[in-house]
């Protein structure tokens, strides 16, 4: 159905713009529908989820349906937008419900390739802090759930300007990014962003103003990477000024994968302790495209006034790279913030 939707959207445009000598539209699963006559690509992903958490009914939902629009009108210019429908349909013990559904502009920016080593971006983009936040779409990650310490310490989106690029260094490659955020003035939906995985109505997931950056070093022929991140910011309805420091790493070896992240956030408000946490994750090949996944995480938050630990075990099946089917069971020590239970998801990049 998703492929049919893409073709329905793209075919009229292609017919209108294409001439007899122009390249025909082409579709590749995971890379979308490319319309050469318009320099336009339509792609996206979807995620279906079933969950059975303590204290609640078994719940099925169309968790995400995101459409990417990528337009490159000139070799050095790229315009990107991600329009996402969230919680579009839910089925639980009360029947079918779509009252929590919403359509959001997840990302919208323009990129300019100033030099081979420097790119400039303006708009709304994912905050370059840690690794998980930049690759968190369901088909791209190994688990159904997201570690708490990757979503609470630093807002996951920024609105402003970003400079980014890469440089050769020793036997590897160093990626860099630096940004200035002015969400309070620039983001039209400022103050409405929610946290992924958890419901925290007392605090916000929006910057007011921020500045930060990230360095990431790729080495061992891209088998390994380490990153460090920094952000200084005020947040909507937050107390005081905050400084966050992050570190992350990843190593792949013969389809095995070890990864982890750690964060420390200084909270300047009087009487509030700092936030800190970390997670470690191991992916083990079992048979063919089937993998076993285990993760341990811990997060101590002065903002939430909570300490949360959780362990997760699961299976991930990747029959083809754009498709990931996952089963996960998690158990922790704070059931109010992160209830125990099982979850299943199917994510597809289309």
C-alpha positions as CSV (number, residue, x, y, z in Angstrom):
1,X,0.0,0.0,0.0
2,X,2.9,2.4,0.8
3,X,4.5,1.7,-2.5
4,X,1.3,2.3,-4.3
5,X,0.9,5.6,-2.4
6,X,4.4,6.7,-3.5
7,X,3.7,5.8,-7.1
8,X,0.4,7.5,-7.0
9,X,2.0,10.7,-5.7
10,X,5.0,10.6,-8.1
11,X,3.5,9.4,-11.4
12,X,1.5,12.5,-12.3
13,X,4.4,14.7,-11.5
14,X,6.7,12.6,-13.6
15,X,4.4,12.5,-16.6
16,X,4.0,16.3,-16.4
17,X,7.7,17.0,-16.3
18,X,9.4,14.2,-18.2
19,X,10.2,14.4,-21.8
20,X,11.1,11.6,-24.2
21,X,14.9,12.0,-23.5
22,X,14.7,12.1,-19.7
23,X,15.4,9.3,-17.3
24,X,12.3,7.4,-16.1
25,X,11.2,7.4,-12.5
26,X,12.6,4.5,-10.5
27,X,11.7,3.0,-7.1
28,X,14.1,1.1,-4.8
29,X,12.9,-0.3,-1.5
30,X,14.6,1.6,1.3
31,X,15.7,4.5,-1.0
32,X,12.3,5.6,-2.2
33,X,10.9,6.8,-5.5
34,X,13.3,9.0,-7.5
35,X,11.9,11.4,-10.1
36,X,14.9,12.5,-12.2
37,X,12.8,15.0,-14.2
38,X,12.1,16.9,-11.0
39,X,15.3,16.2,-9.1
40,X,12.9,14.9,-6.4
41,X,12.9,11.8,-4.2
42,X,10.0,10.6,-2.2
43,X,10.7,8.1,0.6
44,X,10.0,7.4,4.3
45,X,9.3,4.8,6.8
46,X,6.5,3.2,8.8
47,X,6.4,1.4,12.1
48,X,3.7,-0.9,13.4
49,X,3.8,-1.8,17.1
50,X,2.1,-4.2,19.6
51,X,2.7,-3.8,23.3
52,X,1.7,-5.5,26.4
53,X,2.8,-3.4,29.4
54,X,1.9,-4.0,33.0
55,X,-1.2,-2.1,34.2
56,X,-2.6,-1.8,30.7
57,X,-4.3,-3.6,27.9
58,X,-2.5,-5.2,25.0
59,X,-2.3,-2.4,22.4
60,X,-1.7,-2.3,18.7
61,X,-0.9,0.9,16.9
62,X,0.4,2.4,13.7
63,X,3.1,4.1,15.6
64,X,4.8,6.2,12.8
65,X,4.2,6.9,9.2
66,X,6.8,9.4,7.9
67,X,7.2,10.8,4.4
68,X,10.6,12.2,3.2
69,X,10.7,14.8,0.4
70,X,14.2,15.4,-0.9
71,X,14.6,18.0,-3.7
72,X,18.0,18.9,-5.2
73,X,17.3,21.8,-7.6
74,X,21.1,22.4,-8.1
75,X,24.2,20.3,-7.3
76,X,25.1,22.3,-4.2
77,X,21.6,22.8,-2.8
78,X,19.3,20.2,-1.1
79,X,15.9,20.8,0.5
80,X,14.6,18.1,2.9
81,X,11.3,17.7,4.7
82,X,10.0,14.9,6.9
83,X,6.3,14.9,7.5
84,X,5.3,12.4,10.2
85,X,1.9,11.0,11.3
86,X,2.1,9.7,14.9
87,X,-0.3,7.3,16.7
88,X,-2.5,7.3,13.6
89,X,-4.6,4.3,14.7
90,X,-4.7,2.4,18.0
91,X,-6.6,-0.8,18.9
92,X,-6.8,-1.9,22.6
93,X,-9.4,-3.2,25.0
94,X,-11.6,-0.2,24.2
95,X,-11.6,-0.8,20.5
96,X,-10.3,1.4,17.7
97,X,-9.1,4.9,18.6
98,X,-7.3,7.7,16.7
99,X,-7.9,10.5,19.2
100,X,-4.1,10.8,19.9
101,X,-3.1,11.0,16.3
102,X,-1.2,14.0,15.0
103,X,0.6,15.2,11.9
104,X,3.9,17.0,12.6
105,X,6.8,18.5,10.6
106,X,9.6,16.4,12.1
107,X,12.3,18.1,10.0
108,X,12.5,20.8,7.4
109,X,15.7,22.4,6.3
110,X,17.9,23.5,3.4
111,X,21.5,22.4,2.9
112,X,24.2,24.2,1.0
113,X,27.5,22.4,0.1
114,X,29.8,25.4,0.6
115,X,33.1,23.4,0.0
116,X,33.9,19.6,-0.1
117,X,34.6,19.8,3.7
118,X,31.9,22.3,4.8
119,X,28.1,22.1,4.6
120,X,25.6,24.6,5.9
121,X,22.1,23.9,7.1
122,X,19.2,26.1,8.1
123,X,15.8,25.0,9.5
124,X,14.5,22.4,11.9
125,X,16.8,19.4,12.3
126,X,17.7,16.6,14.7
127,X,20.0,17.7,17.5
128,X,23.5,16.3,17.0
129,X,23.9,14.9,20.4
130,X,24.9,11.3,20.9
131,X,24.4,8.7,18.2
132,X,20.9,7.3,18.9
133,X,19.1,10.6,18.4
134,X,20.4,10.9,14.8
135,X,19.4,7.3,13.7
136,X,16.4,6.6,15.9
137,X,13.9,5.7,13.2
138,X,12.4,2.3,14.0
139,X,13.8,0.3,11.0
140,X,17.3,1.6,11.7
141,X,17.7,0.5,15.4
142,X,17.8,-2.9,17.0
143,X,15.3,-2.5,19.8
144,X,11.6,-1.5,20.0
145,X,12.2,1.0,22.8
146,X,14.6,3.9,23.1
147,X,16.9,4.3,26.1
148,X,15.6,7.0,28.4
149,X,19.0,8.7,28.6
150,X,18.8,9.5,24.9
151,X,15.6,11.4,25.1
152,X,15.3,13.3,28.4
153,X,18.6,15.2,28.9
154,X,18.7,17.2,25.6
155,X,15.8,18.1,23.3
156,X,15.8,15.9,20.2
157,X,15.2,18.8,17.7
158,X,16.8,22.2,17.1
159,X,15.7,25.1,14.9
160,X,18.4,27.4,13.6
161,X,21.7,26.9,11.7
162,X,24.2,24.1,11.6
163,X,27.6,23.7,10.1
164,X,28.8,20.2,9.4
165,X,31.3,18.2,7.4
166,X,34.1,15.7,7.6
167,X,37.9,15.7,7.5
168,X,40.5,12.9,6.9
169,X,42.4,12.2,10.1
170,X,45.2,9.6,10.5
171,X,43.7,6.3,9.3
172,X,40.1,7.4,9.7
173,X,37.6,10.2,9.2
174,X,36.5,12.9,11.6
175,X,33.0,14.2,11.3
176,X,32.1,17.6,12.9
177,X,29.0,19.6,13.5
178,X,28.2,22.9,15.3
179,X,24.9,24.6,15.7
180,X,23.1,27.6,17.0
181,X,19.4,27.2,18.0
182,X,16.7,29.8,18.4
183,X,13.6,27.6,18.8
184,X,11.7,30.1,20.9
185,X,11.6,32.5,17.9
186,X,12.0,30.2,14.9
187,X,10.0,27.0,15.7
188,X,6.3,27.5,14.9
189,X,5.3,24.6,17.2
190,X,7.6,25.7,20.0
191,X,6.4,24.3,23.4
192,X,4.5,21.4,21.9
193,X,7.2,18.7,21.4
194,X,6.7,15.5,23.4
195,X,9.2,13.0,24.7
196,X,9.5,9.6,22.9
197,X,8.6,6.5,24.9
198,X,7.6,8.4,28.1
199,X,4.9,10.8,29.2
200,X,6.4,13.7,31.1
201,X,3.9,16.6,31.1
202,X,5.7,18.6,33.7
203,X,8.7,19.4,31.5
204,X,9.2,20.2,27.9
205,X,11.3,18.8,25.1
206,X,12.0,22.1,23.3
207,X,15.0,24.4,23.4
208,X,14.4,28.1,24.0
209,X,18.0,28.8,22.9
210,X,21.0,26.5,22.5
211,X,24.4,26.1,21.1
212,X,26.5,23.0,20.8
213,X,28.3,20.5,18.6
214,X,29.6,17.1,18.1
215,X,32.8,15.3,17.0
216,X,32.7,11.8,15.7
217,X,35.8,9.7,14.6
218,X,35.3,6.7,12.2
219,X,38.2,4.3,12.1
220,X,39.1,0.6,11.4
221,X,37.6,0.8,7.9
222,X,34.3,2.1,9.4
223,X,34.0,-0.8,11.8
224,X,34.4,1.5,14.8
225,X,33.4,5.0,15.8
226,X,33.6,7.2,18.9
227,X,31.8,10.5,19.5
228,X,31.7,13.3,21.9
229,X,28.8,15.9,22.2
230,X,28.2,19.2,24.0
231,X,25.1,21.4,24.4
232,X,24.5,24.6,26.4
233,X,20.8,25.5,26.5
234,X,17.7,26.9,28.1
235,X,14.6,24.8,27.7
236,X,10.9,25.7,27.5
237,X,9.4,25.8,31.0
238,X,12.8,24.6,32.3
239,X,14.6,26.0,35.4
240,X,18.0,27.6,34.8
241,X,20.7,27.1,32.3
242,X,21.9,23.6,31.4
243,X,25.2,22.2,30.1
244,X,25.2,18.6,28.7
245,X,28.2,16.4,27.9
246,X,27.9,13.2,26.0
247,X,30.1,10.3,24.8
248,X,29.2,7.3,22.6
249,X,30.9,4.5,20.9
250,X,30.2,1.7,18.4
251,X,32.2,-1.4,17.2
252,X,31.1,-4.0,14.7
253,X,32.9,-7.3,14.1
254,X,31.6,-10.2,12.0
255,X,28.0,-9.1,12.4
256,X,28.5,-8.6,16.2
257,X,27.9,-5.1,17.5
258,X,28.7,-3.4,20.7
259,X,27.5,0.1,21.4
260,X,26.8,2.5,24.2
261,X,26.2,6.1,25.2
262,X,26.7,8.2,28.4
263,X,25.5,11.7,29.3
264,X,26.0,14.1,32.1
265,X,23.8,17.3,32.4
266,X,24.6,20.1,34.8
267,X,21.4,21.7,36.1
268,X,22.0,25.3,37.4
269,X,18.7,25.7,39.3
270,X,19.1,25.9,43.0
271,X,18.2,22.7,44.9
272,X,18.2,20.5,41.7
273,X,20.7,17.7,41.4
274,X,22.3,17.0,38.0
275,X,21.2,14.4,35.5
276,X,23.4,11.5,34.3
277,X,23.0,8.1,32.8
278,X,24.3,5.5,30.3
279,X,23.4,2.4,28.4
280,X,25.3,-0.5,26.8
281,X,24.0,-2.7,24.1
282,X,25.1,-6.0,22.5
283,X,23.9,-7.5,19.2
284,X,24.7,-11.1,18.5
285,X,24.1,-12.9,15.2
286,X,22.0,-16.1,15.7
287,X,21.0,-17.6,12.4
288,X,20.9,-15.9,9.0
289,X,19.1,-12.6,9.4
290,X,18.1,-13.3,13.0
291,X,19.9,-11.5,15.8
292,X,19.7,-11.5,19.6
293,X,19.8,-8.1,21.4
294,X,20.5,-7.2,25.0
295,X,20.7,-3.8,26.7
296,X,21.3,-2.4,30.2
297,X,20.5,1.2,30.9
298,X,20.4,3.5,33.9
299,X,19.3,7.1,34.3
300,X,19.4,9.4,37.4
301,X,17.5,12.6,36.9
302,X,17.3,15.6,39.2
303,X,14.7,17.2,36.8
304,X,12.4,14.2,37.1
305,X,13.4,13.4,40.6
306,X,13.7,9.7,39.6
307,X,16.3,7.0,39.3
308,X,15.5,4.5,36.6
309,X,17.2,1.2,35.6
310,X,16.1,-1.2,33.0
311,X,17.3,-4.4,31.3
312,X,16.0,-5.5,27.8
313,X,16.3,-8.7,25.9
314,X,15.0,-9.3,22.4
315,X,15.2,-10.7,18.9
316,X,15.6,-8.7,15.7
317,X,14.9,-10.1,12.2
318,X,16.2,-8.3,9.1
319,X,15.1,-10.3,6.1
320,X,16.2,-7.4,3.9
321,X,18.1,-4.3,5.1
322,X,15.1,-1.9,4.9
323,X,12.8,-4.2,7.0
324,X,13.3,-4.9,10.7
325,X,10.9,-7.1,12.8
326,X,11.6,-6.9,16.6
327,X,10.4,-8.6,19.8
328,X,11.5,-7.3,23.1
329,X,11.0,-7.9,26.8
330,X,12.1,-5.3,29.4
331,X,12.1,-5.2,33.2
332,X,13.2,-2.4,35.4
333,X,13.1,-0.8,38.9
334,X,10.8,2.1,38.2
335,X,7.5,1.0,36.8
336,X,5.9,4.4,36.9
337,X,8.3,5.9,34.4
338,X,9.1,2.8,32.4
339,X,6.6,0.0,33.0
340,X,7.7,-3.6,32.5
341,X,6.4,-5.7,29.6
342,X,6.8,-6.9,26.1
343,X,6.7,-5.1,22.8
344,X,6.8,-6.1,19.1
345,X,7.4,-3.8,16.1
346,X,7.8,-4.0,12.4
347,X,9.6,-1.1,10.7
348,X,10.0,-0.6,7.0
349,X,12.0,2.0,5.1
350,X,10.2,2.5,1.8
